[in-house]
Amino acid sequence: MSGSARASIFTSLLAATAAFAGETTPDPGRVATLRLEAGIAQTPSVYLVLDPPRRVLEIKARGTVLDTIDLRGIEVVTRQPLLAERPTRPVTVPAVWRIVGEPADDHRELIAPVELRPMPKEEEDEESDGAGTTTPAPAGPTPTPTPAPEPEATYRAHLDGGWDLLICEQLPPRGVVERFAAAVRDGWQRLRGEGGDDPPAIALAMAAEDGRRLHHLLRSGTSILVAAGAP
Amino acid sequence: MSVEPDRRELFSALPAPRARRRGLVVVLSLFGLFGLALGAALLVARSGRPQHGAPFVTETALTPDEEDPVRVAKRAAQATTALDRVRPRGNYLVVDSYRNRLRLYEDGALKHEAVCSTGTGTILRDPRNGREWIFDTPIGERVIERKVKNPVWAKPDWAFIEEGYLPPSNPEERFDPYSLGDYALYLGNGYIIHGTLFQTLLGRRVTHGCIRLGDKDLELIYRNVRIGTRVYLY
């Protein structure tokens, strides 16, 4: 009997036993999520699992949790006039979103020598002389480099399907005064020709440190599985 | 004997009509200015489109077939089996390139954690042709392809260009027997888990994409992983 046939019989028996024993069957939403994950985990890529009920973002590979980020909140963020709020449409889950536009990499440092010169003869001689001794020839950066610039804690990545993913420390304010102040600020920027209309975004609020460490994972093609159902 | 206050004294304590009028004008002016400022703010706010947060509402789109209890249980078992098949077994490594930590796991249980150094994220540009290298530690799953004791580093072009030198035409000039330390675990595409001459820089993003470890940690990792061991980098 083949392995797949045995697996099929096993799962059928398992399902039948569970149904017969009156056990609580798994949440259909969770099972649909599991099935989607089983597909993503066939590739060697790192992927993210957003679990809204648990307010957790997991960094995973091959079905194994590598790290977890606790979320302060999840919201759908849109740009709207102050007095004309439109209801946002619900998000269908489970779903797999893919990053199609990476967040900006402005923090990267560029090393661009103007010209290259030949290796000096003296160094070559010193190296060959020292080859038999314990004098090492250090490679790579100098021992006291300047700290690498950090990425921003608040940024956007574009998702397929028209949504953006907004990583931020704070969700938009809910209070009347704060919202009015935000409207005045945005209106003033627009009057000066600086304002812009961002696409609607799924905002994930998290600690600034978590936002920074997530930045390099949001590369084009990275999958984000949005879980459904109760944990 | 009672002393009655002089009525003229009492009236002189009150502000004169002109002073009262001036005070009234100041108050009304302040109200007017406030009203104007509020009106201007309202006009400006009308043209604004601030970010508005709405609750994250989800809807689960499942077909009746996907909600059938027997099929749900069967599919759950199938998905679990599929995930179990791809999950790492035995020893595997996990590298957190933001926090600069390398962890050794055995069947999901943490066995050892070490401070490491990972890629700077810097971009190097070759002035001759504009070719660029990005010094990132890769992300995703890799396997240990090779294990070498007393490794010799064949320096690639970028190691010379970064120092402002032309890459040598003689391959002999590329060999460096010191920089990689006592052991090297090759991950493919030039990425290596190796030792370092700069132990004080462990825990910082200072490499060209390789993972540097301290001497003791490197020896422990070298002895506990075999060729084919999976490495997860994120």
Chai-1 contact restraints between the chains, C-beta under 6 A:
chainA,res_idxA,chainB,res_idxB,connection_type,confidence,min_distance_angstrom,max_distance_angstrom,comment,restraint_id
A,T11,B,K74,contact,1.0,0.0,6.0,A-B,restraint_1
A,T11,B,A77,contact,1.0,0.0,6.0,A-B,restraint_2
A,T11,B,Q78,contact,1.0,0.0,6.0,A-B,restraint_3
A,L14,B,A77,contact,1.0,0.0,6.0,A-B,restraint_4
A,A15,B,V70,contact,1.0,0.0,6.0,A-B,restraint_5
A,A15,B,A73,contact,1.0,0.0,6.0,A-B,restraint_6
A,A15,B,K74,contact,1.0,0.0,6.0,A-B,restraint_7
A,A18,B,A73,contact,1.0,0.0,6.0,A-B,restraint_8
A,A19,B,V70,contact,1.0,0.0,6.0,A-B,restraint_9
A,T25,B,P69,contact,1.0,0.0,6.0,A-B,restraint_10
A,T25,B,V72,contact,1.0,0.0,6.0,A-B,restraint_11
A,T25,B,A73,contact,1.0,0.0,6.0,A-B,restraint_12
A,P26,B,V72,contact,1.0,0.0,6.0,A-B,restraint_13
A,P26,B,A76,contact,1.0,0.0,6.0,A-B,restraint_14
A,P28,B,L62,contact,1.0,0.0,6.0,A-B,restraint_15
A,P28,B,E66,contact,1.0,0.0,6.0,A-B,restraint_16
A,P28,B,E67,contact,1.0,0.0,6.0,A-B,restraint_17
A,P28,B,V72,contact,1.0,0.0,6.0,A-B,restraint_18
A,G29,B,T60,contact,1.0,0.0,6.0,A-B,restraint_19
A,V31,B,V72,contact,1.0,0.0,6.0,A-B,restraint_20
A,V31,B,R75,contact,1.0,0.0,6.0,A-B,restraint_21
A,V31,B,A76,contact,1.0,0.0,6.0,A-B,restraint_22
A,L34,B,A79,contact,1.0,0.0,6.0,A-B,restraint_23
A,R35,B,A79,contact,1.0,0.0,6.0,A-B,restraint_24
A,A38,B,A79,contact,1.0,0.0,6.0,A-B,restraint_25
A,A38,B,A82,contact,1.0,0.0,6.0,A-B,restraint_26
A,A38,B,L83,contact,1.0,0.0,6.0,A-B,restraint_27
A,A41,B,L83,contact,1.0,0.0,6.0,A-B,restraint_28
A,A41,B,V86,contact,1.0,0.0,6.0,A-B,restraint_29
A,P44,B,G140,contact,1.0,0.0,6.0,A-B,restraint_30
A,P44,B,E141,contact,1.0,0.0,6.0,A-B,restraint_31
A,S45,B,G140,contact,1.0,0.0,6.0,A-B,restraint_32
A,V46,B,I139,contact,1.0,0.0,6.0,A-B,restraint_33
A,V46,B,G140,contact,1.0,0.0,6.0,A-B,restraint_34
A,V46,B,Y234,contact,1.0,0.0,6.0,A-B,restraint_35
A,P52,B,F56,contact,1.0,0.0,6.0,A-B,restraint_36
A,I59,B,Y234,contact,1.0,0.0,6.0,A-B,restraint_37
A,A61,B,E141,contact,1.0,0.0,6.0,A-B,restraint_38
A,A61,B,Y232,contact,1.0,0.0,6.0,A-B,restraint_39
A,R62,B,V86,contact,1.0,0.0,6.0,A-B,restraint_40
A,R62,B,R87,contact,1.0,0.0,6.0,A-B,restraint_41
A,G63,B,L83,contact,1.0,0.0,6.0,A-B,restraint_42
A,G63,B,V86,contact,1.0,0.0,6.0,A-B,restraint_43
A,G63,B,R87,contact,1.0,0.0,6.0,A-B,restraint_44
A,T64,B,R87,contact,1.0,0.0,6.0,A-B,restraint_45
A,L66,B,V94,contact,1.0,0.0,6.0,A-B,restraint_46
A,L66,B,Y232,contact,1.0,0.0,6.0,A-B,restraint_47
A,L66,B,Y234,contact,1.0,0.0,6.0,A-B,restraint_48
A,I74,B,F56,contact,1.0,0.0,6.0,A-B,restraint_49
A,E75,B,G53,contact,1.0,0.0,6.0,A-B,restraint_50
A,E75,B,F56,contact,1.0,0.0,6.0,A-B,restraint_51
A,V76,B,A54,contact,1.0,0.0,6.0,A-B,restraint_52
A,V76,B,F56,contact,1.0,0.0,6.0,A-B,restraint_53
A,V77,B,Q51,contact,1.0,0.0,6.0,A-B,restraint_54
A,V77,B,G53,contact,1.0,0.0,6.0,A-B,restraint_55
A,T78,B,H52,contact,1.0,0.0,6.0,A-B,restraint_56
A,R79,B,R49,contact,1.0,0.0,6.0,A-B,restraint_57
A,R79,B,Q51,contact,1.0,0.0,6.0,A-B,restraint_58
A,Q80,B,H52,contact,1.0,0.0,6.0,A-B,restraint_59
A,P81,B,R49,contact,1.0,0.0,6.0,A-B,restraint_60
A,L82,B,A45,contact,1.0,0.0,6.0,A-B,restraint_61
A,T88,B,A54,contact,1.0,0.0,6.0,A-B,restraint_62
A,P90,B,V57,contact,1.0,0.0,6.0,A-B,restraint_63
A,P90,B,T58,contact,1.0,0.0,6.0,A-B,restraint_64
A,P90,B,E59,contact,1.0,0.0,6.0,A-B,restraint_65
A,V91,B,T58,contact,1.0,0.0,6.0,A-B,restraint_66
A,T92,B,E59,contact,1.0,0.0,6.0,A-B,restraint_67
A,T92,B,A61,contact,1.0,0.0,6.0,A-B,restraint_68
A,V93,B,T58,contact,1.0,0.0,6.0,A-B,restraint_69
A,V93,B,T60,contact,1.0,0.0,6.0,A-B,restraint_70
A,R108,B,G121,contact,1.0,0.0,6.0,A-B,restraint_71
A,R108,B,I123,contact,1.0,0.0,6.0,A-B,restraint_72
A,E109,B,T122,contact,1.0,0.0,6.0,A-B,restraint_73
A,L110,B,I123,contact,1.0,0.0,6.0,A-B,restraint_74
A,I111,B,T122,contact,1.0,0.0,6.0,A-B,restraint_75
A,I111,B,L124,contact,1.0,0.0,6.0,A-B,restraint_76
A,A112,B,R125,contact,1.0,0.0,6.0,A-B,restraint_77
A,P113,B,P127,contact,1.0,0.0,6.0,A-B,restraint_78
A,P113,B,G164,contact,1.0,0.0,6.0,A-B,restraint_79
A,V114,B,P127,contact,1.0,0.0,6.0,A-B,restraint_80
A,E115,B,P127,contact,1.0,0.0,6.0,A-B,restraint_81
A,L116,B,L166,contact,1.0,0.0,6.0,A-B,restraint_82
A,P118,B,L166,contact,1.0,0.0,6.0,A-B,restraint_83
A,M119,B,Y165,contact,1.0,0.0,6.0,A-B,restraint_84
A,M119,B,P168,contact,1.0,0.0,6.0,A-B,restraint_85
A,P136,B,Y178,contact,1.0,0.0,6.0,A-B,restraint_86
A,P136,B,L197,contact,1.0,0.0,6.0,A-B,restraint_87
A,A137,B,D176,contact,1.0,0.0,6.0,A-B,restraint_88
A,A137,B,Y178,contact,1.0,0.0,6.0,A-B,restraint_89
A,P138,B,L197,contact,1.0,0.0,6.0,A-B,restraint_90
A,A139,B,A159,contact,1.0,0.0,6.0,A-B,restraint_91
A,A139,B,D176,contact,1.0,0.0,6.0,A-B,restraint_92
A,A139,B,S179,contact,1.0,0.0,6.0,A-B,restraint_93
A,P141,B,V206,contact,1.0,0.0,6.0,A-B,restraint_94
A,P143,B,F198,contact,1.0,0.0,6.0,A-B,restraint_95
A,P145,B,V206,contact,1.0,0.0,6.0,A-B,restraint_96
A,A148,B,T120,contact,1.0,0.0,6.0,A-B,restraint_97
A,A148,B,R205,contact,1.0,0.0,6.0,A-B,restraint_98
A,L171,B,G53,contact,1.0,0.0,6.0,A-B,restraint_99
A,P172,B,Q51,contact,1.0,0.0,6.0,A-B,restraint_100
A,P172,B,G53,contact,1.0,0.0,6.0,A-B,restraint_101
A,A182,B,P50,contact,1.0,0.0,6.0,A-B,restraint_102
A,A183,B,A45,contact,1.0,0.0,6.0,A-B,restraint_103
A,A183,B,G48,contact,1.0,0.0,6.0,A-B,restraint_104
A,A183,B,P50,contact,1.0,0.0,6.0,A-B,restraint_105
A,V184,B,A41,contact,1.0,0.0,6.0,A-B,restraint_106
A,V184,B,V44,contact,1.0,0.0,6.0,A-B,restraint_107
A,V184,B,A45,contact,1.0,0.0,6.0,A-B,restraint_108
A,D186,B,G48,contact,1.0,0.0,6.0,A-B,restraint_109
A,D186,B,R49,contact,1.0,0.0,6.0,A-B,restraint_110
A,D186,B,P50,contact,1.0,0.0,6.0,A-B,restraint_111
A,G187,B,V44,contact,1.0,0.0,6.0,A-B,restraint_112
A,G187,B,A45,contact,1.0,0.0,6.0,A-B,restraint_113
A,G187,B,S47,contact,1.0,0.0,6.0,A-B,restraint_114
A,G187,B,G48,contact,1.0,0.0,6.0,A-B,restraint_115
A,W188,B,V44,contact,1.0,0.0,6.0,A-B,restraint_116
A,R190,B,S47,contact,1.0,0.0,6.0,A-B,restraint_117
A,R213,B,Y98,contact,1.0,0.0,6.0,A-B,restraint_118
A,A228,B,T60,contact,1.0,0.0,6.0,A-B,restraint_119
